[in-house]
Amino acid sequence: MKAVIQRVSQSSVTIDGEIVASIQKGLLILVGIEEADTKEDIEWLSSKIVNLRIFGDDNNVMNLSVKDVKGDAIIVSQFTLHASTKKGNRPSYIKAAKPEIAIPLYNQFIQQVEKDLAKKVQTGQFGADMKVSLLNDGPVTILIDTKNKE
């Protein structure tokens, strides 16, 4: 699994002109799933994201997690995180899992983040044409790949 985590002051997801998810302080999590992903990847990634100390403390030092600040989260499926750009100018998405594999893993990831965060998270809609809006706070943007845990 690959994820782009963005610390946000606000974020929303709109589908067909309707806002389906909206948060203030928290994380926008874009997640890409590949066929090799497992429950272990889901658990590790969720724990890593929920416990990342990327929010400022009283001294404005990044020492607090989204749990610590009681922030919210939006999770959006994004197969383009698995784009291969090695050949030519048209990205290949061959590593991205097909919907029959990706959807159950995406749903399990949402459930795991909710469990680890101890609160409901908001989501986009798998496969939909979404408009994602965010006010990146910092900016703080972090990339995580469960296949490269170094």
N, C-alpha and C positions, 0 to 999 in steps of 0.2 A: 504494500500500500504506500502511496505517496500522499503527502498532505502539505498544503500551504496554509499556515496559520497567520492570521492578521489580527493584531490588537486593534480594536475599533472603538471609537466614541459612539458610533451608530452604524447600523447596517440594515439592509432590507433586501428582500427578494420579491420581484414582481413577475407575475405570469399573466399574459393576456390582459395587461392593464390593471390587474388586481394585486395588491400587496398580500403575499401569503406568509411572509415572515418578517419580523421587525424587532430589533433589539437596540438598546443603548450600549452602555459599557460592557465589553466582553470580547468574544472571539468570533471571527468569521473563519470557518474551517472548510477549505476546499479539499475534497478527498477523491483520489483516483485509485481504482481497484483493478488488480490484474488477477488472472486465473490462478496463479500460484499462492495467492493470499489465503491465510488460515485464521482460525480463532486466536492463535497466539499473536499474529500480527495485529488483530483487532484489539486485543487486550493490552498489548505493549504500547501501541500508538495512542489509544485512549488515555492510558495512565500518563504517558509522556506529555500529552497535550494539556490535560487537566492540572498537572502539577508543574508545568513550566512557569518559572518565576520571571514573568515579563511585565508585571504591573508594578508601578512605583509605590514605595512605602512612604512614611512620613517625611523622609529625607529625599524623596524622589529618586531613590535607587531601586532598580528592578529586583525586588526581593519577594514579591507576592505573586501567587498564582491566581488564575481566574476563580478558583474555589475560595481563596482567601478574601478576595474583594467582592465575593458574591455576584460575580458577573454572569452574563448570559452567553449563549452560543447559538450560532446558526451553522448547520452543516449542509453543504451543497456538494452533490456528486459532480465530478468533473473528469471525464475520461481523457481529456486533452492533456492532463498531467503526465500521461504515458506517451506523449508524442515523441517519435524518433525523427530527428532532423538530419541524420547522417548523410542520406543520399537525396540529392535534388532539393527542390524548394517546396515540395508538398509534403507536409508531415505524414508519417505513417502511424497509425494507432493500433498496430497489430498486437501489442502487449496488453492493451486495455481489455478487460474481461467483457465477454458478451453479456447482455442483460440477464439471461437466465442464471448466470453465475454471480454477476455484480449486484443485482437487486437484493438477494438474500444477505449477502455480505454487507452491503450498505445499511440495510435495516438492522443487522446485528451490531454494526459499528455505532449507529444512533443509540441503540439500547444500552450499549456498553458505556458510552459517554454519559448518558443520562444516569446510569448507575454510579459511575465514578464521580460525577459532578453533583450527584444527589439532587438533581432537579431536571425538569423537562427542558429539552432543547428544541429549537425551531429548525425547520428544514426547508430546502427547496423541494422540487418534485423531480424525481429521477427521469431523465430523458426529455424533460420539457425545455422549451426555449425560454430561458430565464434572463431577466435583467437584474443584475446584482449591483447594489449600490453600497458604498461604504465610505466612511470617513476614517481613514487609517490613522491611528493615534501613535505618534512618534516621529516618523512611521516605524512600526515594528512589524516585520514580515519574516517568518521563519519557515524553512523547507525541511521536511522530515521524510525519510524513505525507510520503511521497515526492513528493506533488504540491505541497508547500509547503516547499521546501528553504531558505527564507530564515532 
